[in-house]
């Protein structure tokens, strides 16, 4: 069992109506592995940081059991940094800055042990970098990918090359509509599946997630929370939980995919309760299973009196 996550490790400046953090530990690969570690030991990270990356942050990752053999350190450069300001409607945010820094020239070379990873998570990155990673992995069992509107608009051909080589695309609803050119999400998912991935997961933020396969549509609601502090990284934590469950289950069947969607949603619901990875650092499997139970209560439909009767 092994999970490989390629993406970013970053400094995040986060502003929400409920607080602010400067130079918080962030990045897609960080969130994916911090979530996946609850299901499978020593998830592998592929990312680059600069010489300004604190030893304390590296200790957080190492102390969480994440394999850092693939974390490149460019001692002459500076770590990728992003800043965002969220509105009271936390689905809306303004990007304050994006400083690529060492990420601008990132061309990952996988450690030899990483090339046999079973589950590969391609975090939101340039599709050319995602393809470079796929070219180095030997026959992965399951490949997940995330993308965003920037790559949909600026590198459509390379993104199509990625889609032809993956098993599952996770994407938010607006991006699904843009990628497919179709406003209806059911039709949009079908069109995206025609591009390559067998499975399309459409993330809808506070409205949950939809998973589309050849034969089924499966929906999971968002967990209703009273206290949401920071939605940054929730989608990446979702991917990590989804991938981690599949790797631990050692199976990619229909029921496994449905459970993975629920577990990914549960992890994401914890992620938003604090800034950065703070909540993910302190979770236990008991916490996760408790929330899974709450998800089951949310989605259990009792048998009606009409169904119970023999008509």
C-alpha positions in Angstrom: 0.0 0.0 0.0 1.4 3.4 -0.9 0.2 6.9 -1.8 2.1 9.4 -3.8 1.0 13.1 -3.7 2.5 15.6 -6.1 1.6 19.3 -5.5 2.7 22.3 -3.5 4.1 22.9 -0.1 3.6 26.6 0.5 3.3 29.6 2.8 -0.3 30.8 3.0 -1.6 34.1 4.1 -5.2 33.6 5.0 -7.8 36.2 5.9 -11.4 35.2 6.8 -14.1 37.1 8.8 -13.0 35.0 11.8 -9.2 35.5 11.8 -6.0 35.7 10.0 -2.8 33.7 9.6 0.5 34.8 7.9 3.0 32.3 6.5 0.8 29.4 7.6 1.9 25.9 6.4 -0.1 25.3 3.2 -0.1 23.7 -0.2 -2.0 20.9 -2.0 0.5 18.2 -1.4 0.7 19.0 2.3 -3.1 18.8 2.7 -3.4 15.6 0.7 -0.7 13.8 2.7 -1.9 15.1 6.1 -5.3 13.7 5.3 -4.2 10.4 3.7 -1.9 9.5 6.7 -5.0 8.5 8.8 -5.6 5.6 6.5 -2.3 4.5 5.1 1.2 4.8 6.6 3.9 7.2 5.3 2.3 8.9 2.3 4.9 10.1 -0.1 5.2 13.8 -1.0 6.6 15.3 -4.2 7.0 19.1 -4.0 9.6 21.8 -3.8 10.4 24.4 -1.1 13.0 27.2 -0.8 15.8 27.8 1.7 13.4 29.9 3.7 11.2 26.8 4.6 11.3 26.5 8.4 12.7 23.4 10.1 9.6 23.6 12.4 7.3 23.0 9.4 9.5 20.1 8.1 9.2 18.7 11.7 5.4 18.9 11.5 5.4 16.8 8.3 7.9 14.3 9.5 6.2 14.0 12.8 3.0 13.2 11.0 4.6 10.2 9.4 4.9 11.7 5.9 7.7 10.4 3.7 9.7 13.5 2.7 12.2 11.8 0.4 10.6 13.5 -2.6 10.6 17.0 -1.0 13.1 19.0 -3.0 14.8 21.9 -1.2 16.1 24.8 -3.4 18.3 26.5 -0.9 18.9 29.5 -3.2 15.2 30.1 -3.8 12.0 31.1 -1.9 9.0 28.9 -1.1 5.8 29.2 -3.1 3.5 31.7 -1.4 -0.2 32.5 -1.8 -2.5 34.9 -0.1 -6.3 35.0 -0.1 -9.1 36.9 1.6 -12.5 35.1 2.1 -15.8 36.9 2.4 -18.6 36.0 4.8 -19.8 33.7 2.0 -16.8 31.5 2.3 -17.3 30.1 -1.2 -16.0 33.5 -2.4 -12.5 34.7 -2.0 -10.1 37.3 -3.5 -6.6 36.2 -4.3 -4.2 38.8 -2.9 -1.0 37.4 -4.5 0.5 34.3 -5.9 4.3 34.1 -5.8 5.5 31.0 -7.7 9.1 31.4 -6.6 10.8 27.9 -6.7 7.6 26.4 -8.1 8.2 28.3 -11.4 11.1 25.9 -12.4 9.9 22.8 -10.6 10.6 19.6 -12.6 10.2 16.7 -10.3 12.5 13.6 -10.4 11.0 10.9 -8.3 13.0 8.8 -5.8 13.3 5.3 -7.1 11.1 3.9 -4.3 8.3 6.4 -5.3 8.0 5.0 -8.9 6.1 1.9 -7.6 3.4 3.9 -5.8 0.0 2.3 -6.0 -2.2 5.4 -5.7 -1.1 8.6 -7.2 -2.7 12.0 -6.3 -1.9 14.8 -8.8 -2.6 18.0 -6.9 -3.5 21.2 -8.6 -0.4 22.0 -10.7 0.7 22.7 -14.3 -0.4 19.7 -16.3 3.1 19.4 -17.7 4.4 18.7 -14.2 1.6 16.2 -13.6 2.5 14.4 -16.9 6.2 14.3 -15.9 5.2 12.5 -12.7 3.0 10.0 -14.5 5.8 9.2 -16.9 8.0 8.1 -13.9 5.4 6.0 -12.1 5.3 2.3 -13.0 1.7 1.0 -13.6 -0.1 2.8 -10.7 -3.3 1.1 -9.6 -5.3 4.3 -9.3 -4.6 7.9 -10.4 -6.6 10.9 -9.1 -6.2 14.4 -10.4 -7.2 18.0 -9.5 -7.1 21.0 -11.7 -8.4 24.6 -11.8 -9.8 27.2 -14.2 -6.3 28.6 -14.9 -5.0 25.4 -16.4 -8.4 24.8 -18.2 -7.9 28.1 -19.9 -4.2 28.3 -20.4 -3.1 24.7 -21.1 -6.1 22.9 -22.5 -4.2 20.5 -24.7 -1.8 19.4 -22.0 -4.7 19.0 -19.6 -6.5 16.8 -22.1 -3.3 14.7 -22.2 -3.5 14.3 -18.4 -7.2 13.4 -18.5 -6.5 10.5 -20.8 -4.2 9.0 -18.3 -6.1 9.2 -15.0 -8.9 7.2 -13.3 -10.6 10.0 -11.4 -10.9 13.7 -11.7 -11.9 15.8 -8.7 -13.1 19.3 -9.7 -15.5 21.9 -8.4 -18.8 22.7 -10.1 -17.8 25.9 -11.9 -14.7 24.3 -13.3 -16.6 21.2 -14.4 -18.9 23.5 -16.4 -16.0 25.4 -17.9 -14.1 22.3 -18.8 -17.0 20.6 -20.5 -18.7 23.7 -21.9 -22.0 22.4 -20.4 -24.0 24.1 -17.6 -25.8 21.0 -16.5 -23.6 19.0 -14.1 -24.9 15.6 -15.1 -24.2 16.2 -18.8 -20.9 18.0 -17.9 -19.7 14.9 -16.0 -20.6 12.7 -18.9 -18.6 14.9 -21.3 -15.6 14.9 -18.9 -15.7 11.2 -18.6 -15.5 11.0 -22.4 -12.2 12.8 -22.1 -10.7 10.0 -20.2 -11.4 9.5 -16.5 -13.8 6.8 -15.5 -14.8 8.7 -12.4 -15.7 12.4 -12.0 -16.1 13.8 -8.5 -17.7 17.3 -8.6 -17.1 19.2 -5.4 -19.8 21.7 -4.4 -18.4 23.2 -1.2 -21.1 23.7 1.4 -23.5 21.7 -0.8 -21.5 18.4 -0.7 -20.1 16.4 -3.6 -21.4 14.3 -6.5 -19.6 11.2 -7.9 -20.3 10.1 -11.5 -19.3 6.7 -12.8 -20.5 4.8 -15.9 -23.5 3.3 -14.1 -24.2 5.5 -11.0 -24.4 8.9 -9.5 -23.7 9.1 -5.8 -24.2 12.1 -3.7 -22.8 13.1 -0.2 -23.9 16.2 1.6 -21.6 18.6 3.3 -21.6 18.2 7.1 -23.5 21.1 8.7 -21.0 23.0 10.8 -21.6 25.9 13.2 -18.0 27.0 13.3 -16.1 27.3 10.0 -12.8 29.1 10.3 -10.9 28.5 7.0 -11.9 26.6 3.9 -8.4 26.7 2.4 -7.2 23.1 1.6 -10.5 21.5 2.2 -10.6 20.1 -1.4 -7.1 18.8 -1.1 -7.9 17.2 2.3 -10.9 15.6 0.6 -8.7 14.1 -2.1 -6.3 12.8 0.6 -9.1 11.1 2.6 -10.6 9.7 -0.6 -7.3 8.3 -1.8 -6.3 7.1 1.6 -9.5 5.1 2.1 -9.1 3.4 -1.3 -5.5 2.5 -0.6 -6.3 1.1 2.8 -9.3 -0.9 1.3 -7.0 -2.3 -1.3 -9.9 -2.2 -3.7 -11.5 0.3 -6.2 -15.0 -1.2 -6.5 -18.3 0.7 -6.4 -18.8 0.4 -2.7 -15.2 1.3 -2.0 -15.5 4.5 -4.1 -18.7 5.4 -2.2 -17.1 5.0 1.2 -14.1 6.9 0.0 -16.3 9.8 -1.0 -17.8 9.8 2.5 -14.5 9.5 4.3 -13.0 12.3 2.1 -15.9 14.5 3.0 -15.5 13.8 6.7 -11.9 14.7 6.6 -12.6 17.9 4.7 -15.3 18.9 7.2 -12.7 18.8 10.0 -10.1 20.7 7.9 -12.3 23.8 7.8 -12.7 24.0 11.6 -9.3 25.7 12.0 -6.7 27.6 10.1 -4.2 25.7 7.9 -3.6 22.1 8.9 -4.1 22.7 12.6 -7.2 20.5 12.9 -5.7 17.8 10.7 -2.7 17.6 13.1 -4.8 16.6 16.1 -7.4 14.3 14.7 -7.8 10.6 15.7 -9.5 7.8 13.9 -12.2 7.9 16.6 -13.0 11.5 15.6 -13.2 10.4 12.0 -15.4 7.5 12.7 -17.7 9.6 14.8 -18.2 12.0 11.9 -18.8 9.1 9.6 -21.6 8.0 11.9 -23.0 11.5 11.7 -22.9 11.4 7.9 -24.8 8.1 7.9 -27.5 9.7 10.1 -27.7 12.7 7.7 -28.3 10.4 4.7 -30.5 7.7 6.1 -34.0 7.8 4.7 -36.6 5.9 6.7 -38.9 3.5 5.0 -42.2 5.2 4.4 -45.6 3.8 5.2 -46.3 3.5 1.4 -43.1 1.5 0.8 -43.9 -0.7 3.8 -47.3 -1.7 2.4 -47.7 -4.5 -0.2 -49.6 -2.7 -3.0 
